[in-house]
Amino acid sequence: LLKQFNHQKDIVYKIIGGDTLDMIIFFPNDKKEPKLPVMLYTHGGGWGGGDKFKIFRAVFLDTLRILLDNGIACATIEYRLTREGQSNAVDCVTDCKDAARFLFRNAEKYDLDPDRMGVWGGSAGGHLSLMTALADNSLFLGDVELASANPQFRCIASYYPAVSFLKPELLKGSNFEKPQRMVPMIGGLLEDKREVAALISPTEHIKRNSPPVLVLHGDNDTILPIANSHYFMKIAQEKGADAT
């Protein structure tokens, strides 16, 4: 599938702990303007699996094509996966933030508009799309070479996300409801790591001036139940945020 698209691959944005993290940038065939808006794609896979090629799954592939046809570039990234004792979901978010910082810093090189950046993803990637754009950049500082970049996002499209790790009831019926499932995510059990759980919960970061959010969720979802998106909308409305 990759060969069907105008793209640049193997773009390394960060090296950490022996891990080389890279991205692919897809470009429209018909470049409608000199500086392209760009959507950053954060893949799913339960935070412990998946890769940047998940953008080729049917639910995302059609959207990729629509974005490119409308003159919008797309970047799909690798990030560190959760590994107990090595990396957790804070690292996942930090890497997504660093990928955004890299695009912001290198916008001129790739003919991108640093002021027109959005983010999208599904499942764990839906959570990461929300965190990447909603959380203050200073809370997730990673690569010192990128730290001074401060990208701001214009929009978020989040497919069936996890929205809070402080509310175990939102995960009822899924394999994420097991208390031990939180150990690789937050480095321990919820009762011991509530501060970390709050840090990686999108509902703790959304506010009135957050970028517009579109949430899409199936009402028969058994992996991340739709209660997540209902709760997110409730908090967004309470905060006066722009969410649909």
Secondary structure, 3 states (H helix, E strand, C coil): CHHHCCEEEEEEEEEECCEEEEEEEECCCCCCCCCEEEEEEECCCCCCCCCHHHHHCHHHHHHHHHHHHCCCEEEEECCCCCECCCECHHHHHHHHHHHHHHHHHCCCCCCEEEEEEEEEEECHHHHHHHHHHHCCHHHCCCCCCCCCCCCCCCEEEEECCCCCCCCHHHHCCCHHHCHHHHHHHHCCCHHHCHHHHHHCCHHHCCCCCCCCEEEECCCCCCCCCCHHHHHHHHHHHHHCCCEC
